Amino acid sequence: MAAQEPDQSGRAAARRRFARLMHRLVVRAPWAWPLVRGGMRRQFDRYAADWDSRVDAGSPEHLAPLAAALLHVHPAPERALDVGTGTGEAALLVAREFPAARVRGVDISAEMIAQARAKVGLDPEGRIAFKVADSAALPWPDGSFDLLTMLNAPPFFAEVARVLRPGGFAVVAASWGPRTPFHTPDELLRRGFERHGVRELASGEAAEGTYWIGRAAA
């Protein structure tokens, strides 16, 4: 076992480096996303079964920056979308914070979505639902949501702005701040979203994480 631990640690470090590289590519050159999309999907399909234990998903520390950001969202949304939802913990937090909202979660990984769906089971009211979708080509018309959240996920600026309603909120949070493989600096978020009519509302820190909030023009 001792002989295996350095190798496991090395693989984990390599995965983090790969994630950071992919994140920088997607945020700074979104046109390159189709070139890496298949590899990213396969990678997260492999991680899905033990993802929650791997990243402590759903823990107070993991969700703290998103929870802090949601305090700035008012009036409460009617429709919310969690982009890059993984196993759904961020979407479930949004649903708890806004009990009247219909919440949707999307992820490119079918295995991640299977894990998320298992957490909600049958929802006769259809208030919370998950589906496989590409964050760069969301399957909803323009202006569909009052709130979009992204926890530890790369933001596709144009697509987020497209599906936001006028006055809607975009929240980007990173559980461990700059140490998060999928972390986008505030200045890059500010510039990227402003090009698409989403202005910075607030930013801050919570626990070990960071958050940024933008709002579409009313």
Secondary structure, DSSP 4 states (H G I P E B T S, - for coil): -TTHHHHHHHHHHHHHHHHHHHHHHHHH-GGGHHHHHHHHHHHHHHHGGGHHHHHTTTSHHHHHHHHHHHTT--SPPSEEEEET-TTSHHHHHHHHH-TTSEEEEEES-HHHHHHHHHHH---TT--EEEEE--TTS-SS-TT-EEEEEEESS---HHHHHHHEEEEEEEEEEETTGGGSTT---HHHHHHHHHTTTEEEEEEEEETTEEEEEEEE--
